[in-house]
């Protein structure tokens, strides 16, 4: 009881802070309702239904793009400048463009033109240090924005990437410099943060810019740098060690190492004795992110860390709610607010490990997303804790999930080798 009161009090006081701290990942970045058994049968979906829903969502998203190529939230100031929301949208559009079957998308909704405009905006606003800012110099989660922009560029065919080679190298250098490589004297980063990336970014020469590392930002940074992993062995080795430290005894992941930090959204388990330490709960979004980050490091599928993360997801195959949360009111609201980020992260994990047991629920996840789409083609979360009540955030994440799910891809058509990257 002592532990429960301490934990719930800490989380209740800091709910508004948690809401502000994770803005883009929303962006994604990766729940609705408390953890419950699956309610939708894992039956194959008609791919045409998924394409129809994607068309409607894409039409809505493209209609929100500004003339300068940016997307800007009208709900949240921290996503209003442009870089954060635009980078997330660009990564989603690149996913759609890569997998697009032209005959499956309605005329006028092809994502390539919107993606080209978005990338032009993002690259035009690169800071000298290599992170993305807006025209006035304002930063919006610059590490996320740089990573997502690189992820979008990495999906382009080689001929389309080549004109941006210098900008790509600059952003890659920024992400390498942004990794926490040693504890900071001001204690904004500790030994446990070494090897990861944090929410706060900016000038790599300013040690106050890079703070407590987390699994989500670390995943996106590693995925963005994966094409040049061979050029940065120390960066990836530090990343592997960081992820190994962050993995829980049950195989899952928590957002941060401090079990009582409010950003560990599922909270902490009560210690077995008054003198035992608290242990952060593993939960679905971070476990999917942790698995993808391990994969980005080049860790083999038979590695114990990969196997343990897969086992956690196999044991928690929920697609209608983020698993790992307790049932109290505060935790349920936090989980509900994460649903679309969870859907996107889980979809990427399913695509990366299509033979895993949890990946069998890909059709059920697609059905869940289709059922939640609104009449105008957008998605929105009724819970505001992670800004997914902004349809710009939720729609981008939902489209990313649908574009990635194994059940969403045609089985009979393969692009020519010269179109695959």
C-alpha positions in Angstrom: 0.0 0.0 0.0 2.9 2.4 0.8 4.3 1.8 -2.6 1.0 2.1 -4.4 0.2 5.5 -2.8 3.6 6.8 -3.5 3.4 5.7 -7.2 -0.1 7.0 -7.9 0.6 10.3 -6.2 3.7 10.9 -8.3 1.9 10.1 -11.5 -1.2 12.1 -10.7 0.8 15.2 -10.0 2.9 14.9 -13.1 0.3 13.9 -15.7 0.4 17.3 -17.4 4.2 17.2 -17.5 4.0 13.7 -19.1 1.6 15.1 -21.7 4.0 17.8 -22.8 7.2 15.7 -22.7 6.3 13.1 -25.4 4.8 15.3 -28.0 6.3 14.0 -31.3 6.5 10.5 -30.7 3.2 10.6 -30.9 4.1 11.7 -33.5 4.9 8.8 -32.9 4.5 8.2 -32.5 2.6 3.8 -30.1 -4.1 2.6 -26.3 -7.7 2.5 -25.8 -9.4 0.8 -22.9 -7.7 -1.3 -20.2 -5.9 -4.5 -21.1 -8.6 -6.9 -22.2 -8.7 -10.1 -24.2 -8.7 -9.8 -27.9 -12.2 -9.0 -29.2 -11.7 -9.1 -33.0 -11.0 -12.4 -34.8 -7.7 -12.6 -36.5 -9.2 -13.3 -39.9 -7.7 -12.1 -43.1 -9.0 -8.7 -44.2 -9.9 -7.7 -47.7 -6.8 -5.7 -48.8 -9.2 -3.5 -50.8 -10.9 -2.4 -47.6 -7.5 -1.3 -46.1 -6.6 0.6 -49.3 -10.0 2.3 -49.2 -9.5 3.4 -45.6 -5.9 4.5 -46.5 -7.2 6.6 -49.4 -9.6 8.4 -47.2 -7.1 9.0 -44.5 -4.5 10.1 -47.0 -6.9 12.6 -48.6 -7.6 14.1 -45.2 -3.9 14.3 -44.3 -2.8 15.9 -47.6 -5.6 18.5 -47.3 -4.0 19.7 -44.1 -0.6 20.3 -45.6 0.4 24.0 -45.8 1.6 25.6 -49.0 5.2 25.6 -47.7 5.0 21.8 -47.4 4.7 21.7 -43.6 2.0 20.3 -41.3 1.2 22.3 -38.2 -0.9 21.4 -35.3 -3.8 23.7 -34.5 -4.2 22.0 -31.1 -0.7 22.1 -29.5 1.8 24.9 -29.5 4.7 22.5 -29.3 3.7 21.0 -32.6 2.7 24.2 -34.3 6.1 25.4 -35.7 6.2 22.6 -38.3 9.3 20.4 -38.0 7.9 17.8 -35.7 4.6 17.1 -37.3 6.0 17.4 -40.8 8.8 14.9 -40.1 6.3 12.4 -38.8 4.0 12.9 -41.8 7.0 12.6 -44.2 8.0 9.2 -42.7 4.5 8.0 -43.1 4.2 9.3 -46.7 7.5 7.6 -47.6 6.1 4.3 -46.2 3.0 4.7 -48.3 4.9 5.8 -51.4 7.3 2.8 -51.1 4.6 0.2 -50.9 2.0 2.0 -53.1 0.3 0.0 -55.8 -0.9 2.8 -58.1 -4.1 1.1 -59.1 -5.1 0.7 -55.4 -5.0 4.5 -54.7 -7.7 6.8 -55.9 -6.7 9.5 -58.4 -5.3 12.6 -56.7 -4.3 11.0 -53.4 -0.9 9.6 -54.4 1.5 10.6 -51.6 4.6 11.4 -53.7 3.8 15.0 -54.4 3.0 15.7 -50.7 6.2 13.9 -49.6 8.4 15.9 -52.1 7.0 19.1 -50.7 7.4 18.0 -47.1 11.0 17.0 -47.6 11.8 20.3 -49.4 10.5 22.1 -46.3 12.4 20.0 -43.8 15.7 20.1 -45.7 15.4 23.9 -46.3 15.2 24.3 -42.6 18.2 22.3 -41.5 20.3 24.0 -38.8 24.1 24.2 -39.2 24.4 21.5 -36.6 22.2 19.1 -38.7 18.9 19.1 -36.9 15.6 20.3 -38.3 14.1 23.6 -37.1 11.5 26.0 -38.5 12.2 29.2 -40.5 12.4 31.3 -37.4 14.9 28.9 -35.8 12.4 27.2 -33.4 13.1 23.6 -32.5 10.4 20.9 -32.1 11.9 17.8 -30.7 14.9 18.1 -33.1 16.3 14.6 -32.6 13.0 13.0 -33.4 12.6 15.3 -36.4 16.0 14.6 -37.8 15.6 10.9 -37.3 12.2 10.8 -38.9 13.4 12.9 -41.8 16.3 10.5 -42.4 13.9 7.5 -42.2 11.8 9.1 -44.9 14.8 9.8 -47.1 16.1 6.3 -46.6 12.9 4.9 -48.1 13.4 6.8 -51.4 15.0 5.1 -54.4 18.7 5.8 -54.6 18.3 8.2 -57.6 15.9 10.4 -55.5 18.2 10.4 -52.4 21.3 11.4 -54.3 20.5 15.1 -54.6 20.2 15.2 -50.8 23.4 13.4 -50.0 25.0 16.4 -48.3 22.0 17.0 -46.1 21.7 13.3 -45.3 25.3 13.3 -44.1 24.7 16.3 -42.0 21.7 14.8 -40.2 23.6 11.5 -39.7 26.5 13.4 -38.1 24.0 15.2 -35.9 22.4 12.0 -34.7 25.8 10.5 -34.0 26.8 13.6 -32.0 23.4 13.6 -30.1 24.0 10.1 -28.6 24.7 10.2 -24.9 28.3 9.1 -24.7 29.2 9.9 -21.1 27.5 11.1 -17.9 27.1 14.9 -17.7 28.5 16.8 -14.7 25.1 18.6 -14.4 23.5 15.2 -13.9 21.1 15.8 -16.8 22.5 12.4 -18.1 23.8 9.6 -16.0 25.8 6.5 -16.7 22.6 4.6 -17.4 21.7 7.1 -20.2 25.0 6.4 -22.1 24.3 4.8 -25.4 20.8 6.2 -25.9 19.2 9.3 -27.2 16.9 11.8 -25.3 13.8 13.8 -26.0 15.7 17.1 -25.9 18.1 18.0 -28.7 19.7 20.9 -30.5 23.3 22.0 -30.6 25.5 18.9 -30.0 28.1 21.2 -28.4 25.7 22.2 -25.6 25.6 19.5 -23.0 22.3 20.7 -21.6 20.7 19.8 -24.9 20.9 16.0 -24.4 19.2 14.6 -21.4 17.8 11.4 -20.0 17.7 8.8 -22.9 14.7 6.8 -23.6 13.8 3.7 -25.7 11.6 5.5 -28.2 14.0 8.2 -29.3 16.8 5.6 -29.3 14.8 3.4 -31.6 14.2 6.1 -34.2 17.8 7.3 -34.1 19.2 3.8 -34.6 16.8 3.1 -37.4 17.7 6.4 -39.1 21.5 5.6 -38.8 21.1 1.9 -39.8 22.2 2.4 -43.4 25.6 3.8 -42.2 26.0 1.5 -39.2 29.3 0.1 -40.5 30.7 3.6 -40.4 29.8 4.1 -36.7 30.6 0.9 -34.9 31.1 2.6 -31.5 27.7 4.3 -31.8 25.9 1.1 -32.4 27.9 -0.8 -29.7 26.9 1.8 -27.2 23.3 1.5 -28.4 23.3 -2.3 -27.9 24.6 -1.9 -24.3 22.1 0.7 -23.5 19.2 -1.4 -24.7 20.5 -4.4 -22.8 20.4 -2.3 -19.6 16.9 -1.1 -20.4 15.4 -4.5 -21.0 13.4 -5.8 -18.0 13.8 -9.2 -16.4 10.5 -10.2 -18.1 11.8 -9.4 -21.5 9.8 -6.2 -22.0 10.9 -2.6 -21.9 10.0 0.5 -20.0 10.5 4.0 -21.4 13.2 5.1 -18.8 15.4 3.3 -16.3 14.0 5.2 -13.3 10.9 3.1 -12.3 9.3 6.1 -10.6 9.7 8.6 -13.4 6.3 9.7 -14.7 7.4 9.1 -18.3 7.3 5.4 -17.5 3.7 5.5 -18.3 2.7 2.0 -16.9 4.3 2.9 -13.6 6.2 0.6 -11.3 5.4 -2.7 -9.5 5.2 -2.6 -5.8 8.4 -4.1 -4.3 8.0 -7.5 -2.6 9.4 -6.1 0.6 9.6 -2.5 2.1 13.3 -2.4 1.5 13.3 -3.8 -2.1 13.6 -1.4 -5.0 10.7 -0.5 -7.3 10.7 -2.1 -10.7 9.3 -0.4 -13.8 6.5 -2.2 -15.6 7.1 -3.3 -19.1 4.4 -2.2 -21.5 3.5 -2.6 -25.2 4.7 0.6 -26.9 8.2 0.5 -25.4 8.6 -3.3 -25.8 7.8 -3.0 -29.5 10.2 0.0 -29.7 12.9 -1.9 -27.8 12.6 -4.9 -30.1 12.9 -2.7 -33.2 15.8 -0.8 -31.7 17.6 -4.1 -31.1 16.9 -5.1 -34.6 18.3 -1.8 -35.9 21.5 -2.6 -34.1 21.9 -5.7 -36.2 21.3 -8.2 -33.4 20.4 -11.6 -34.7 17.0 -13.1 -34.3 18.3 -15.9 -32.1 19.9 -13.5 -29.7 18.5 -13.9 -26.1 17.5 -10.2 -26.0 15.5 -10.5 -29.2 13.9 -13.8 -28.1 12.9 -12.3 -24.7 11.3 -9.2 -26.3 9.4 -11.5 -28.8 8.3 -13.7 -25.9 6.9 -10.7 -24.1 4.9 -9.5 -27.1 3.7 -13.1 -27.8 2.4 -13.2 -24.2 0.6 -9.9 -24.6 -0.9 -9.9 -28.1 -3.5 -7.2 -27.5 -4.5 -5.0 -30.4 -7.3 -3.1 -28.9 -5.3 -1.7 -25.9 -1.7 -1.2 -24.9 -0.8 -4.2 -22.7 1.2 -3.9 -19.5 -0.8 -1.3 -17.6 -2.6 -1.7 -14.3 -6.3 -1.0 -14.1 -6.4 2.1 -12.0 -7.9 5.3 -13.4 -4.7 7.2 -14.0 -3.0 4.3 -15.7 -6.0 3.5 -17.9 -6.2 7.1 -19.1 -2.5 7.0 -19.9 -2.8 3.8 -21.8 -5.8 4.9 -23.7 -3.9 8.0 -24.9 -1.1 5.9 -26.4 -3.2 3.8 -28.7 -2.2 5.1 -32.1 1.5 5.2 -31.3 1.1 1.7 -30.1 -0.6 0.6 -33.3 2.2 2.1 -35.4 5.0 0.6 -33.3 3.3 -2.8 -33.1 2.7 -2.8 -36.9 6.4 -2.3 -37.5 7.3 -5.1 -35.1 4.8 -7.4 -36.9 6.3 -6.6 -40.2 9.8 -7.2 -38.9 8.9 -10.5 -37.3 5.9 -11.8 -39.4 6.4 -15.4 -38.1 6.1 -14.4 -34.5 2.9 -15.4 -32.7 1.8 -11.9 -32.0 2.1 -11.0 -35.7 -0.8 -13.3 -36.4 -2.9 -10.5 -35.0 -2.0 -8.1 -37.9 -5.5 -8.5 -39.5 -7.1 -7.9 -36.1 -5.1 -4.7 -35.6 -6.1 -3.5 -39.1 -9.7 -4.2 -38.3 -9.4 -2.3 -35.1 -8.0 0.7 -36.9 -10.6 0.6 -39.7 -13.3 0.5 -37.0 -11.9 3.7 -35.4 -11.7 5.8 -38.6 -13.9 8.8 -38.6 -16.4 9.8 -41.3 -14.0 12.4 -42.8 -11.2 9.9 -43.1 -9.2 11.0 -40.1 -8.6 9.3 -36.8 -8.6 10.9 -33.3 -8.2 9.6 -29.8 -10.8 10.7 -27.2 -8.0 10.8 -24.7 -5.6 13.8 -24.7 -2.8 12.5 -22.5 -0.4 12.0 -25.5 -1.9 14.6 -27.9 -3.5 11.9 -30.0 -6.8 13.8 -29.6 -5.2 16.0 -32.4 -6.3 14.2 -35.6 -3.1 15.3 -37.3 -1.2 13.1 -34.8 -3.6 10.2 -34.7 -4.2 10.1 -38.5 -0.5 10.1 -39.3 0.1 7.2 -36.9 -2.9 5.2 -38.0 -1.8 5.5 -41.7 1.7 4.5 -40.8 0.4 1.4 -39.1 -1.9 0.5 -42.1 0.9 1.0 -44.6 3.2 -1.2 -42.6 1.0 -4.2 -41.5 1.8 -7.4 -43.2 -2.0 -7.9 -43.8 -2.0 -4.6 -45.7 0.3 -5.6 -48.5 -0.7 -7.3 -51.7 0.7 -10.8 -51.9 0.8 -11.3 -55.7 2.5 -8.2 -56.9 6.2 -7.5 -56.5 8.0 -4.4 -57.6 10.8 -4.7 -60.1 14.3 -5.0 -58.5 15.3 -1.6 -59.7 12.4 0.0 -57.8 13.2 -1.7 -54.5 15.5 -0.2 -51.9 
